[in-house]
Amino acid sequence: MSNTVVLYQSKYGSTKKYAEWLAEELSCDLIETKKASIEQIQNMMLLS
């Protein structure tokens, strides 16, 4: 498992699509902010 994660919040879906592309290119996890837990991201390097 990579120590990189892309966190996103999207109202209409555009940000989600870009976040998916980033996560795919970086081979990392993708987590919606409202579904993220401390355990999931505590050891991750966050991109914003």
HUBELCOR-V962062 format. One record per backbone hydrogen bond with DSSP energy under -0.5 kcal/mol. CO is the residue of the C=O (numbers start at 1). NH is the residue of the N-H. Records with the same first field share a line. If there is no record, write none. Layout:
CO=NH / NH
//
This chain:
3=45
4=29
5=7 / 47
6=31
8=33
13=17
14=18
15=19
16=20
17=21
18=22
19=23
20=24
21=25
22=26
23=27 / 28
24=27
29=6
31=8
32=35 / 36
33=36
37=41
38=42
41=44
44=46
45=5
47=7
//
